[in-house]
Amino acid sequence: MARLAMVFLAIFFSSTPTFGQWTDYGVWTSMSISKNISKTLEFTSEAQTRLDYDASRLGSAFANFTLSRELSPYWKLSSALRLGETRTDEYAMEPLRRISVSAKYKRSLFSNISASLRFQYQLKTEIRQTFRLSPALYYKVTKKLRLAIYTELFFKPSQEGFYQSGFRYRFMTKYNASKRRWVSFGYQIEQQTNATDPWSQHVFICSYDLELKRRNGKK
């Protein structure tokens, strides 16, 4: 178990910090509803808005539709569709279309600490590909309070193969407001790498999540 914890920590802190040539500040808000279709199958719908340019303009607004299946106590497979609008470099809004598939491995390291590692491949509008590697650590403070630290490493294709194009560090606090209702607040740092004009962004995140109870079938 100690070796497994060291592997997760090594991957978690594997990204190299860089300094952006310009800095932005943003606010992300979201609301999601999830429902267990069966014991191993879950459907989630989420609406999200992202403000950028020092939180003064709409950067993107979209909805995510995710279907997840639990393959084992440790593995979960998911597929997601994202539909919405996003702002281009020329400040115009354009349609946002994205399909992604991911595999997530999660297990306990200690009694109240667990870790996960997610592999995600996504296909955006105009056949733009991106690959993500996302390690995370979770800490159960109390029955209602959770803390989490996430890292996302972004990779894009090139003629020589995939190269790292950026990374994120995210710190989240999740609180169980009532039965099957959660509110979350977080702070995120995102930076570009291997770019001619790299940027860094600081984001405040708030979200509300509702879990719907699955009805039992008639006996």
N, C-alpha and C positions, 0 to 999 in steps of 0.2 A: 504493500500500500504506500509506503514512503517513496519507493521508486516511481510509482505512478504519479504521486503528487509532484515530484521533481520534474517529471516530463511535462505535466500541464503548466507548471510555472515557467519552464524554459521556453515553451511555445508562446506563452502569454506575454513574456517580455522580450520577444525576439525582434520586434520592429525597431528600426533605428530612428531616433528623433531627428527632424530637420526643421529649418526655419523658413516659413513662407515669406515671399517677397511682399505680400499684402495679406491683411487679416480682416476677417468678417465675423460678425456676431449674429446669431439667429435664435429663433424660438420654434420648437416643434411641439405640436399638440396632436393628440389622437384619442379616438374612442373605439373600442372593439367589443364585439359580442362573440362568445364561443359556445358551442353546444356539442356534447358527446352524442354522436349518432349511434355508436355501439361502445363496447368496452375498450376497443382498440382504435376506433375511428373518431376523429374530431374535426369539426368544421368551424372556421373562424372568419368573420368579416370585420374589416377595420377601415375607418375613415381617418385620414391624416392631412394636416396642413403644415407647411413649412414656410416660415418667414426668414428672409435673408436681408443682405444689405443693411446691416445693423438693425435688423428686425423691423424695417420700415416698409418692406414690400413683400408681396406673395411670391415665393420662389417656386412652390409646387403644391398641388392639391390632388389627392388620389385616393382610391379605395383598393384595399387588398382583400383577396378571397383565397383562403388557404385550406387545404385538405391534408390532414396529418394522420398517419397510421403508426401505431406502436408495434414494432416488430418483436421486441423483447423488453425485459425490464430496463435495458440499457440503451437500446437503439430505437430511433424514431425517424421515419421517412416522411417528407413533406413536399407538396407541390403548390405553387402560388401563382396567382394572376394579379397583376397590378394595372389599373386603368385610371387615367386622370390627365392632368395638364401640368407642364413644367416650363420654366422660363429658359430661354436659350441665352447664349453669350451676347446676342444682339438685343436682348431684353424683350423679345417677343415670346408669346406663349405658344407652345406646340403640344400636340397630343403625346401622352406618355403611355407606352405599352411595354409590359415586361412579363416574361414567363421565367420562373425559376424552379429548380428542384434542389433539395438539400437532404443531407443525412446527418443526424445529430446523435452523438454518443454522450451519455451522462451517467455518472455514478457518484456515490458518496466517498469522500476521502476520510472524513472523521464523523463524529456523531451529529454535528450541526453544520458541517461544511461539505459542499459538493462541487464538482467541476464538470464542465461539458466541453465538447469540441465539435463544431459544426462545419461541414463542407457544403458550400453552395455554389451552384453554377447557374448563371442567369443570362437570358437572351433579351436584349432591349430592342427598341425600335430601330429599323435599318440594320438589323442583324449585327448589332454591337454586342460583343461577348465580354463577360466579366466573371472572374472566379474569386470566391471569398473563402478565407479560413478564419474561423471565429472561436477562439477559446474564451471561456468564462469561468468565474468563481462565484459561488453563492454562499451566503452566510445567513442562517436562520437565527435571528436575534431572540425573538419570542414567537408565540403562536401566531401573532398578527403582523409582525414586522420582519421584513426581509431586506437584506443588502446584497448588491451584486456589482461585480466589476467585469466589463466586457472589453475585449480587443477584437477589432476586425482588420484583417490584412487584405487589401484589394490587389488583384492581379489581372492584367490585360494581355491579349495575345500580340505577338510581333513575329517577324520572320525568324527570329532565333528561338521562339517559344514564348512562354508567359513571363512577364516581368512585373515587379511590384510597383503599383501606381499610387498607392496611398495607404493610410491606416487611420483607425479611430481608437480612442480610449473613452469608455463610457462608464460613469458611476451612477448607480440607480438605487433608490429607496422605494420599497413597495409596502403599502400598508393595507390591511384588510379592514375596510371601512365598515362593512356589514357582511352578512352571509352571502358568499359568492360575488362580492363586489370589492374591487381593488382600485386604489389610486396610487399613482407612481410619479415620482419627481426625480430628475436626474440632470447631470452635467456631462457634456461630451466635448472632446477635443478631436478635430479631424485635420489631417494634413496630407498634402500631395507630395509625392516623391518622383524623381526621374522626370521632371517636367521643366520646360523652359521658363515658365512663369508660375512657380508653385504658390499655393495659397494655404492658409490655415484658417480654421473656423472654430469658434467657441459657441456652443449651443446649449440653451436651457430647454429641458424636456419635461412635459407633463402629460399624463395619460390617465384614462379611466377604462377599466375592464370589467365586463359583466359576464359571468358564467351562467348559462341556462341549465337547469336541471333536466336530465333525461327522464322521460316518462317510462315507467315499466309497462310491459305488455300485459294484457289480460291473461290470467292463469286459466 
